[in-house]
């Protein structure tokens, strides 16, 4: 047909390519550039992000650890309802003042919002922060009233270089307070004390590092939350105000389950001789636990950015 009517070549080519794309799309593959097909045949390693790619990106708080008590949290997505368990028995969060303040810090040092519609709850903002807002609701806080009653005066946004976020809040009739959340190894190093129901006491660094490792080894993403009372009249904060002298409120363990289809895809890659590497900012033990669940390797090994440097 093209030889008889050469002007028909563009139309014939377009139709042929369109049919080819349809056939490939039926096999879940679309290619923009033809040389990419040649490259695929020689792939030996795939490097993938973790959150939202290999995992569902649906974070929920599964565990909370304070200086004297370890809690397990029953969660249903981002719904601000659920039970707190100690040694398997349900407890009332208001009976634990450190847990209440930790939940308040998780709510205030946070930019996310959750909203419910037709029985489903969704997050406006970062899923991890949304999980912390839902956790505060489960602990009994009125989310709107708490944020209105302790207005934010200033903040230090999260940055991957300093690995924490800090917010300054006014407290009617009391001195302002800073709440800080971030990577546990970073926050713990910034703390001089730990909170207990009977007041603050010197921090036991070794014990907190053991708790962090145990939560991470269970496949949970771990955050630490701390606070510091500021002098009356304080209206702004700088990194120098929060990088030492904090009081640790506790650790929060968040669960982000692997995608079932990602587990199948990893198995298919391994059977084809392609190695899969997971790249994440999580704690090394958390990364290893998730890697085992995904089947990345029989004995996955975590390498930190520091090690690579």
C-alpha positions in Angstrom: 0.0 0.0 0.0 2.8 2.4 0.8 4.6 1.6 -2.5 1.4 2.4 -4.4 0.8 5.6 -2.6 4.0 6.9 -0.9 2.1 9.8 0.7 0.4 7.2 2.9 3.6 6.3 4.7 3.1 8.6 7.7 -0.4 7.3 8.3 0.6 3.7 8.0 3.5 4.2 10.4 1.3 6.0 12.9 -1.3 3.2 12.8 1.4 0.5 13.1 3.0 2.2 16.1 -0.3 2.8 17.7 -1.2 -0.9 17.4 2.2 -1.8 18.8 1.7 0.5 21.8 -1.7 -1.0 22.5 -0.2 -4.5 22.5 2.6 -3.4 24.9 0.1 -1.5 27.2 -1.9 -4.7 27.5 1.3 -6.2 29.0 1.8 -3.2 31.3 4.6 -1.7 29.3 4.8 1.6 27.5 8.1 2.9 25.9 8.7 6.5 24.8 12.1 6.0 23.3 13.0 2.9 21.3 16.6 2.6 22.6 15.1 2.1 26.1 14.0 -1.4 24.9 17.6 -2.3 24.1 18.7 -1.0 27.6 16.1 -3.1 29.4 17.6 -6.2 28.1 20.9 -5.4 29.8 19.5 -4.3 33.2 21.3 -6.0 36.1 20.4 -3.7 39.0 17.2 -1.7 39.8 17.4 1.1 42.5 14.0 2.0 43.9 12.6 4.5 46.4 10.9 2.8 49.4 8.0 4.9 50.6 5.1 4.9 48.3 6.9 2.7 45.7 7.7 -0.5 47.5 5.4 0.3 50.4 1.8 1.6 50.5 2.7 5.0 52.0 -0.2 4.6 54.5 1.5 5.2 57.8 -0.1 4.3 61.1 1.3 4.6 64.6 1.8 1.1 66.0 3.9 1.6 69.1 4.8 4.4 71.6 7.6 4.1 74.2 8.1 6.5 77.1 10.6 6.4 79.9 8.5 4.1 82.1 5.8 2.6 79.8 5.6 0.9 76.4 2.3 1.2 74.6 0.9 -0.6 71.6 -1.6 1.3 69.5 -4.5 -0.3 67.6 -5.0 1.7 64.4 -7.5 1.8 61.6 -5.7 4.0 59.0 -6.0 7.7 59.6 -9.2 7.4 61.7 -8.5 9.3 65.0 -9.9 6.4 67.0 -8.2 3.4 68.5 -7.1 1.7 71.7 -3.9 1.9 73.6 -2.6 -1.4 75.2 0.0 -2.0 77.9 1.1 -5.6 78.3 -1.9 -6.5 76.1 -4.5 -4.8 78.4 -6.4 -1.6 77.2 -5.5 1.6 79.1 -6.9 5.1 79.3 -4.4 7.6 77.7 -5.3 10.5 80.1 -3.9 8.4 83.0 -0.4 8.7 81.4 0.6 12.4 81.4 3.8 11.7 79.5 1.9 9.9 76.7 -0.6 12.8 76.6 2.2 15.4 76.2 4.0 13.3 73.6 0.8 13.1 71.6 0.3 16.8 72.0 3.9 17.5 70.7 3.2 15.1 67.7 0.1 17.2 66.9 1.6 20.6 67.3 5.0 20.0 65.6 3.2 19.0 62.5 1.9 20.6 59.2 -0.6 17.9 58.2 -4.4 17.8 58.6 -6.8 14.8 58.5 -10.4 14.9 57.4 -13.2 12.4 57.3 -15.9 12.1 54.6 -18.3 9.2 54.1 -16.7 7.1 56.8 -13.2 7.4 55.2 -10.3 9.5 56.5 -7.7 11.1 54.3 -4.6 13.3 54.9 -3.8 16.7 53.6 0.0 16.7 53.8 2.7 14.2 54.5 1.3 10.7 55.3 3.7 10.3 58.2 2.6 13.6 59.8 -1.0 12.6 59.1 -0.5 9.4 61.1 0.8 11.5 64.0 -2.3 13.7 63.9 -4.5 10.6 64.0 -2.4 9.3 66.9 -3.1 12.6 68.8 -6.8 12.1 68.2 -6.6 8.5 69.5 -4.9 9.8 72.7 -7.9 12.0 73.4 -6.8 15.5 72.1 -9.3 17.8 70.4 -7.2 18.4 67.2 -8.7 21.8 66.4 -8.9 23.1 70.0 -5.3 22.0 70.8 -3.9 23.8 67.8 -5.9 27.0 68.5 -5.1 27.0 72.2 -1.3 26.7 71.8 -0.8 28.9 68.8 2.5 28.5 66.8 4.8 31.4 67.2 7.8 30.2 65.1 9.2 27.1 63.5 12.4 25.5 62.2 11.2 23.4 59.1 12.4 19.9 58.6 15.7 19.6 56.7 17.5 16.4 55.7 20.7 18.0 56.9 19.7 18.6 60.5 17.0 15.8 60.5 14.4 17.4 62.8 11.5 19.9 62.8 10.9 22.3 65.7 7.9 24.6 66.5 7.5 27.2 69.2 4.1 27.6 70.9 2.6 30.0 73.4 1.0 28.6 76.5 -1.6 30.9 78.2 -0.4 31.7 81.7 2.9 29.8 81.2 6.2 30.2 79.4 6.3 29.2 75.7 7.4 25.7 74.8 9.3 24.2 71.9 8.3 20.8 70.5 10.9 18.9 68.4 10.4 15.7 66.3 12.9 13.9 64.1 15.3 11.1 63.6 15.7 9.3 67.0 19.5 9.2 66.9 19.6 13.0 66.2 16.9 13.9 68.8 18.3 11.7 71.5 21.7 13.3 71.1 20.1 16.7 71.6 18.4 15.7 74.9 19.8 16.1 78.5 16.7 14.7 80.3 13.8 12.3 79.9 10.2 12.9 81.0 8.5 10.7 83.7 5.2 11.2 85.5 7.2 12.4 88.5 9.2 15.0 86.6 12.3 15.1 84.4 15.4 13.0 85.2 18.8 12.5 83.4 18.5 10.7 80.2 19.6 7.1 79.8 21.1 7.3 76.3 22.0 3.6 76.0 18.5 2.4 76.9 16.9 4.7 74.4 19.2 3.6 71.6 18.2 -0.1 72.4 14.5 0.9 72.2 15.1 2.5 68.9 16.9 -0.5 67.5 14.2 -2.9 68.7 11.4 -0.8 67.1 13.3 -0.5 63.9 14.1 -4.2 63.8 10.4 -4.8 63.9 10.0 -2.9 60.6 8.7 0.3 62.1 9.8 3.8 61.2 10.9 5.5 64.4 10.6 9.1 65.4 11.6 10.8 68.6 9.7 13.7 70.2 11.1 16.1 72.7 10.3 19.4 74.3 12.0 22.4 75.9 10.4 25.2 78.0 11.6 28.6 76.8 12.0 31.9 78.7 8.9 34.1 79.0 8.5 36.4 76.1 10.3 34.2 73.6 8.9 34.9 70.1 11.3 33.2 67.8 13.7 30.2 67.8 16.9 29.3 66.0 18.8 26.0 65.7 21.0 26.9 68.7 17.9 27.0 70.9 17.0 23.4 70.4 20.1 21.4 69.6 20.9 20.7 73.2 19.1 20.7 76.6 15.9 19.1 75.4 13.7 16.7 77.4 12.9 13.5 75.6 9.2 12.6 75.7 9.5 9.3 73.9 9.6 7.3 70.7 6.9 6.7 68.1 7.0 3.6 65.8 5.1 3.9 62.5 4.1 1.1 60.3 4.1 1.4 56.5 3.3 -2.1 55.1 4.9 -3.3 51.8 2.8 -3.4 48.6 1.8 -7.0 47.7 2.5 -6.2 44.0 5.9 -4.9 44.9 6.8 -8.2 46.7 5.7 -10.1 43.5 7.7 -7.7 41.3 10.9 -8.1 43.4 10.5 -11.9 43.2 10.2 -11.7 39.4 13.3 -9.5 39.1 15.3 -11.8 41.3 14.2 -14.8 39.2 15.4 -12.9 36.1 18.8 -12.3 37.7 18.1 -8.6 38.4 19.2 -7.3 41.8 16.9 -4.7 43.5 18.3 -2.1 45.8 16.0 -0.1 48.1 17.0 3.5 48.8 15.5 5.1 51.9 16.2 7.7 54.6 14.9 5.3 57.3 16.9 3.9 60.1 19.1 1.0 59.0 17.3 -1.7 61.0 13.9 -0.5 59.7 15.2 -0.7 56.2 16.5 -4.2 56.7 13.2 -5.4 58.2 11.3 -4.0 55.2 13.8 -5.5 52.8 13.3 -8.9 54.4 9.5 -8.5 54.0 9.9 -7.6 50.3 12.3 -10.5 49.7 15.1 -8.2 48.3 17.7 -10.7 49.5 18.0 -13.7 51.7 20.1 -11.7 54.1 19.7 -8.0 53.2 22.5 -5.6 54.3 21.9 -1.9 55.0 24.5 0.6 53.9 24.2 4.2 55.2 24.9 7.4 53.4 27.8 7.9 55.7 29.2 4.5 54.7 28.9 5.3 51.0 30.6 8.7 51.6 
